Amino acid sequence: MEQLSSSSCFISEQLLWRSRISRGGAPLLVSKHPTRRFTIMPRVMCLHSAAASHIPRGLTVEEYHELIETGFLDHARGELIDGFFIQMHPQSPRHSEVVKNLTLLLVKSFSDVAKIGPGTPISLSDGKSEPEPDMTLSKQRIYGHPEPRDIFVVIEVSNSSLDFDSTTKLTKYATSGIPEYWIIDVNKRTVRILRNPQGNRFMYDEVFFKGRITLAAFPKKEMDIGDIFLGLPAS
């Protein structure tokens, strides 16, 4: 997943100006009031605000869904992590090429046993996170956003987001019980496979540079790492 820099707003000022409810001319963040109406909060939550003395409460998944339904996030691409909406950069050509290759490989190898979801939101149990990984393989007979118990593997294609995917996302997926997590490093052309979550980490953690790889859930189905990066120009 391609991310914005750490100094950018979770909900950008531009987005808030476009979708705000005006009260005194200031950018406003909308949150849900117990009466089911919207109440006004004059706050713009930014990534750097977590280090400030006053840490914002953040959004719940329910509040996040209400913002989506009202159209507040129609022009923003991102995901909810620990209560904060993190906007994403558009995909770079290299990132996009790897995602396309990966989609073709997964459809060819796993479409008969799993539902393949590019960019599918997944529901985590903390009530404040709904990440949207680049790829998810889940059980076929489910409706709506898959939960950890439905998921075979979560895959992040990492370029500018490598640090975030290797720290915050890794911890979030492990604590949520995601059984298998792949981090595909576009620049180094490697696949890091993590399995067996315990606490906030995975007990199995190995980086593959070449050869064939498999999913723990389907050990007889293989993919060649070279095919993931097929056609990618030299960095």
C-alpha positions as CSV (number, residue, x, y, z in Angstrom):
1,M,0.0,0.0,0.0
2,E,1.3,3.4,-0.9
3,Q,1.1,5.9,2.0
4,L,1.4,9.6,2.6
5,S,4.2,11.0,4.6
6,S,4.0,11.1,8.4
7,S,3.4,14.9,8.5
8,S,0.2,14.7,6.5
9,C,-3.3,14.8,7.9
10,F,-5.4,11.6,8.5
11,I,-8.3,13.5,7.1
12,S,-6.8,16.2,4.9
13,E,-7.8,19.9,5.2
14,Q,-8.7,19.9,1.5
15,L,-11.1,17.0,2.0
16,L,-12.6,18.6,5.1
17,W,-13.2,21.9,3.3
18,R,-14.9,20.1,0.4
19,S,-17.1,17.9,2.5
20,R,-17.4,19.9,5.8
21,I,-20.5,21.3,7.5
22,S,-19.7,25.0,7.8
23,R,-19.6,26.5,11.3
24,G,-17.5,29.7,11.6
25,G,-15.4,29.1,8.5
26,A,-13.1,26.5,10.1
27,P,-12.4,23.0,8.7
28,L,-14.5,20.6,10.7
29,L,-14.4,16.9,11.5
30,V,-17.8,15.3,11.9
31,S,-18.4,12.6,14.5
32,K,-21.6,10.8,15.5
33,H,-23.7,12.1,18.4
34,P,-25.7,9.7,20.6
35,T,-28.9,11.1,19.1
36,R,-27.8,9.7,15.7
37,R,-27.3,13.2,14.4
38,F,-23.9,14.7,13.6
39,T,-22.2,16.9,16.0
40,I,-19.4,19.3,15.1
41,M,-15.9,18.9,16.3
42,P,-13.4,21.7,15.3
43,R,-10.4,19.4,14.9
44,V,-8.3,18.2,12.1
45,M,-6.5,15.0,13.1
46,C,-3.0,14.6,11.7
47,L,-0.5,11.8,11.9
48,H,1.8,14.0,14.0
49,S,-0.9,14.8,16.5
50,A,-0.4,11.4,18.2
51,A,2.8,12.8,19.7
52,A,1.1,15.9,21.1
53,S,0.1,16.2,24.7
54,H,-3.5,15.8,23.8
55,I,-4.1,12.6,21.9
56,P,-7.4,12.6,19.9
57,R,-9.9,9.8,20.6
58,G,-10.0,8.7,16.9
59,L,-13.0,7.2,15.0
60,T,-14.7,3.9,15.6
61,V,-15.4,1.7,12.6
62,E,-19.1,2.5,12.9
63,E,-18.3,6.2,12.7
64,Y,-16.0,5.6,9.8
65,H,-18.7,3.8,8.0
66,E,-21.1,6.7,8.5
67,L,-18.6,9.1,7.1
68,I,-18.3,6.8,4.0
69,E,-22.1,6.6,3.7
70,T,-22.5,10.4,3.8
71,G,-19.9,10.8,1.0
72,F,-17.3,12.6,3.1
73,L,-14.6,10.2,1.9
74,D,-15.7,9.8,-1.7
75,H,-12.5,11.5,-3.0
76,A,-10.1,10.1,-0.5
77,R,-8.2,6.8,-0.7
78,G,-7.1,5.3,2.6
79,E,-7.9,3.0,5.5
80,L,-8.8,3.3,9.2
81,I,-5.9,2.3,11.6
82,D,-6.3,2.7,15.4
83,G,-9.1,5.2,14.9
84,F,-7.4,7.4,12.3
85,F,-8.0,7.6,8.6
86,I,-4.7,7.4,6.8
87,Q,-4.7,8.6,3.3
88,M,-2.8,6.9,0.5
89,H,-0.8,8.0,-2.5
90,P,-2.0,6.9,-5.9
91,Q,-0.2,3.7,-6.9
92,S,3.2,4.1,-8.6
93,P,3.7,2.3,-11.9
94,R,6.0,-0.3,-10.2
95,H,3.5,-0.9,-7.4
96,S,0.6,-1.2,-9.9
97,E,2.6,-3.7,-12.1
98,V,3.3,-6.0,-9.1
99,V,-0.4,-5.8,-8.0
100,K,-1.5,-6.8,-11.5
101,N,1.0,-9.7,-11.7
102,L,0.0,-10.9,-8.3
103,T,-3.7,-10.7,-9.1
104,L,-3.2,-12.9,-12.2
105,L,-1.1,-15.4,-10.3
106,L,-3.6,-15.7,-7.4
107,V,-6.6,-16.1,-9.7
108,K,-4.8,-18.8,-11.7
109,S,-3.8,-20.7,-8.6
110,F,-6.4,-20.1,-5.9
111,S,-9.7,-19.0,-7.5
112,D,-11.1,-22.6,-7.0
113,V,-10.5,-22.6,-3.3
114,A,-10.6,-18.9,-2.1
115,K,-12.2,-15.6,-2.7
116,I,-9.6,-13.1,-4.0
117,G,-10.0,-9.6,-2.9
118,P,-7.8,-6.8,-4.2
119,G,-8.1,-3.8,-1.9
120,T,-10.8,-5.4,0.2
121,P,-11.3,-3.9,3.6
122,I,-11.0,-6.3,6.5
123,S,-12.8,-6.0,9.8
124,L,-10.6,-6.2,12.9
125,S,-11.9,-6.9,16.5
126,D,-10.5,-3.7,18.1
127,G,-13.4,-1.6,16.7
128,K,-11.1,1.1,15.5
129,S,-9.3,-0.4,12.5
130,E,-10.4,-1.4,9.0
131,P,-7.2,-1.8,6.9
132,E,-7.4,-2.3,3.2
133,P,-4.5,-4.5,2.2
134,D,-3.5,-4.8,-1.5
135,M,-4.7,-8.4,-1.6
136,T,-6.7,-10.8,0.6
137,L,-7.5,-14.4,0.2
138,S,-10.5,-15.5,2.2
139,K,-13.1,-18.2,2.5
140,Q,-15.5,-18.3,-0.5
141,R,-18.8,-18.4,1.2
142,I,-18.7,-15.1,3.2
143,Y,-20.6,-11.8,2.7
144,G,-19.2,-8.4,3.5
145,H,-15.8,-7.5,4.8
146,P,-13.8,-10.7,5.9
147,E,-12.8,-11.1,9.5
148,P,-9.5,-12.7,10.6
149,R,-11.3,-16.1,11.0
150,D,-12.3,-15.9,7.3
151,I,-8.8,-15.1,6.0
152,F,-6.1,-17.3,4.6
153,V,-3.6,-14.6,3.8
154,V,-3.2,-10.8,3.8
155,I,-0.8,-9.3,1.3
156,E,0.7,-5.8,1.2
157,V,2.7,-4.7,-1.8
158,S,5.2,-2.3,-0.3
159,N,7.1,0.6,-1.9
160,S,7.0,3.8,0.1
161,S,4.9,2.1,2.8
162,L,7.5,-0.6,3.7
163,D,8.2,0.7,7.2
164,F,4.5,1.1,8.0
165,D,3.7,-2.4,6.6
166,S,6.6,-3.9,8.5
167,T,5.8,-2.3,11.9
168,T,2.3,-0.9,12.5
169,K,0.5,-3.2,10.0
170,L,2.5,-6.3,11.1
171,T,1.6,-5.7,14.8
172,K,-2.0,-5.0,13.9
173,Y,-2.4,-8.2,11.8
174,A,-0.6,-10.3,14.4
175,T,-2.7,-9.1,17.4
176,S,-5.9,-9.6,15.3
177,G,-5.0,-13.2,14.6
178,I,-4.4,-13.0,10.8
179,P,-2.9,-16.5,10.1
180,E,-0.5,-15.4,7.3
181,Y,0.9,-12.1,6.2
182,W,3.0,-11.4,3.1
183,I,5.0,-8.2,2.6
184,I,6.1,-7.9,-1.0
185,D,9.1,-5.5,-1.3
186,V,8.9,-3.9,-4.7
187,N,12.4,-2.4,-4.6
188,K,14.3,-5.4,-3.3
189,R,12.0,-7.9,-5.2
190,T,11.5,-10.1,-2.1
191,V,8.5,-11.7,-0.4
192,R,8.5,-11.7,3.4
193,I,6.2,-14.5,4.7
194,L,4.9,-14.3,8.3
195,R,2.8,-17.0,9.9
196,N,1.6,-18.3,13.3
197,P,0.6,-15.1,15.1
198,Q,1.2,-15.0,18.8
199,G,0.7,-11.7,20.7
200,N,1.9,-8.8,18.7
201,R,4.2,-10.8,16.4
202,F,4.5,-13.8,14.1
203,M,6.5,-16.8,15.2
204,Y,7.4,-17.7,11.6
205,D,9.2,-14.9,9.7
206,E,11.2,-15.6,6.6
207,V,12.3,-13.5,3.5
208,F,12.4,-15.2,0.1
209,F,14.4,-13.8,-2.8
210,K,13.7,-16.5,-5.4
211,G,12.1,-19.9,-6.0
212,R,8.6,-21.1,-5.4
213,I,6.4,-20.1,-2.4
214,T,3.2,-21.5,-1.0
215,L,0.4,-20.6,1.4
216,A,0.2,-22.5,4.7
217,A,-3.5,-23.2,4.0
218,F,-2.8,-24.6,0.5
219,P,0.7,-26.1,0.6
220,K,0.4,-27.9,-2.8
221,K,-0.3,-24.7,-4.7
222,E,2.8,-22.9,-5.6
223,M,3.9,-19.6,-7.2
224,D,7.2,-18.5,-8.6
225,I,8.5,-15.3,-7.0
226,G,10.0,-14.2,-10.4
227,D,6.5,-14.1,-11.8
228,I,5.4,-11.6,-9.2
229,F,8.0,-9.1,-10.5
230,L,7.6,-10.0,-14.2
231,G,8.1,-7.0,-16.5
232,L,9.3,-4.7,-13.7
233,P,12.1,-2.4,-14.9
234,A,15.4,-2.3,-13.1
235,S,15.3,0.1,-10.2
